[in-house]
Amino acid sequence: MKQGIQGKVLKLFISKKNNNAETITIEQPTLKLDEKGVVDDKFHGKDEYRAILLSSQESYDLAQSNNIQMPYGSLGENILMDINPYELSPGDKVYIGEVVLEITQHCTLCKGLSKVDVKAPKLLKEHRGIFAKTVTSGSITQGEKVSL
């Protein structure tokens, strides 16, 4: 992927368990990130290599072009961007405002997507997201500039 690509943050999310112990995704205007990941997210402090999930608008466009309607947040992403980070490699950096993230690994197939549509897991296998860890802590706000 060509370096120096710029875009913006479209949506921000945290995941929580509801009263029925089901995972729900909640849109946020701002996320606070520290060395353990996204503060207040259910995965905060669990695994630094899978702490933050970045996804692209292209994933939702791909689903829609295959007649799959998915609300934003369905991919489990923390950060939805208008640029595609999927060709980045572990060790590559993503800059969002004051925050620096380091790509750790590509996202694995998520069978939970079959709740949205049975075709979704296979269709989005390579387009669900990419994991990152925090290098420089700070806050991210919806609409903020992203640099790859």
C-alpha positions in Angstrom: 0.0 0.0 0.0 1.2 3.5 -0.8 2.2 5.3 2.3 0.9 8.8 3.1 -2.7 8.0 2.4 -5.1 10.2 4.4 -8.7 10.0 5.3 -10.9 10.5 8.3 -12.6 8.8 11.2 -16.3 8.1 10.3 -17.6 6.4 13.5 -16.2 5.3 16.8 -17.5 2.4 18.9 -17.0 0.5 22.2 -18.3 -3.0 22.9 -20.0 -3.8 26.2 -22.0 -6.7 27.7 -25.7 -6.0 28.3 -27.8 -7.4 31.1 -28.3 -10.6 29.1 -24.5 -11.0 28.8 -24.7 -10.3 25.0 -22.2 -8.1 23.4 -23.5 -4.8 22.2 -21.8 -2.1 20.2 -22.3 1.5 21.3 -21.4 4.5 19.1 -19.2 7.1 20.8 -18.3 10.7 19.8 -14.8 10.2 21.3 -12.6 7.3 22.3 -9.9 7.4 24.9 -7.0 5.0 24.2 -4.2 3.9 26.5 -1.5 1.2 26.4 -4.2 -1.4 27.1 -6.5 -0.4 24.2 -9.9 1.4 24.1 -10.8 2.6 27.6 -14.3 1.3 28.7 -14.3 -1.3 25.9 -15.0 -4.9 27.1 -11.6 -5.9 25.5 -9.6 -3.2 27.3 -6.5 -4.9 28.9 -7.3 -8.4 27.5 -4.8 -8.8 24.6 -2.7 -5.9 23.4 -2.4 -7.5 19.9 -6.2 -7.5 19.5 -7.0 -4.4 21.5 -8.3 -2.1 18.7 -10.2 -3.1 15.6 -9.9 -0.7 12.6 -12.4 -1.2 9.7 -13.2 0.6 6.5 -16.3 2.0 4.9 -15.4 -0.3 2.0 -16.4 -3.3 4.0 -19.9 -2.0 4.5 -20.1 -1.0 0.8 -19.0 -4.6 -0.2 -21.8 -6.0 2.0 -24.4 -3.6 0.6 -23.3 -4.5 -3.0 -24.1 -8.1 -2.1 -27.5 -7.2 -0.7 -26.4 -7.5 2.9 -27.7 -4.7 5.1 -25.4 -4.1 8.1 -25.6 -1.3 10.6 -22.3 0.4 11.4 -20.6 -1.4 14.3 -21.6 -4.8 13.0 -18.0 -5.7 12.3 -17.1 -5.1 15.9 -14.9 -2.2 14.9 -13.7 0.5 17.3 -12.7 2.8 14.6 -14.5 3.1 11.2 -12.5 5.0 8.6 -13.2 6.2 5.0 -9.9 4.7 3.9 -8.9 1.0 3.7 -6.2 -0.2 6.1 -6.4 -3.9 5.2 -3.2 -3.9 3.1 -1.1 -2.7 6.0 1.3 -5.1 7.6 2.2 -5.8 11.3 4.5 -3.0 12.5 2.9 -0.3 10.2 1.7 2.8 11.9 -1.6 4.6 11.8 -1.8 8.2 13.0 -5.1 9.7 14.2 -4.7 13.1 15.8 -2.4 12.7 18.8 -2.8 8.9 18.8 -0.4 6.5 17.1 -1.4 2.9 16.5 0.7 0.0 15.4 -0.9 -2.7 13.2 -0.5 -6.1 14.9 -2.5 -8.6 12.8 -5.3 -9.1 10.4 -8.7 -9.9 11.7 -9.9 -13.5 11.6 -13.1 -14.8 10.3 -16.0 -13.9 12.6 -18.9 -16.4 12.8 -20.8 -13.8 14.7 -21.4 -12.0 11.4 -23.7 -14.8 10.4 -26.2 -13.2 12.8 -26.3 -10.3 10.3 -26.5 -12.5 7.2 -25.3 -16.1 6.6 -23.2 -14.9 3.6 -21.4 -12.2 5.6 -18.6 -14.2 7.3 -17.3 -15.7 4.0 -17.8 -12.4 2.0 -16.0 -10.3 4.6 -13.3 -12.8 5.5 -10.5 -10.5 4.1 -12.5 -7.3 4.7 -13.6 -7.3 8.3 -10.8 -5.3 9.8 -7.3 -5.1 11.1 -6.1 -5.1 14.7 -3.8 -2.5 16.2 -2.3 -1.7 19.6 -1.7 1.8 21.1 1.8 3.3 20.7 0.9 6.8 21.8 -2.2 7.2 24.1 -4.7 9.9 23.7 -8.3 10.7 22.5 -9.8 10.2 19.0 -12.8 12.2 17.9 -15.2 11.4 15.1 -14.2 13.3 11.9 -10.5 13.4 12.9 -7.9 13.0 10.2 -6.3 9.6 9.7 -2.9 9.0 8.1 -1.5 5.7 7.0 
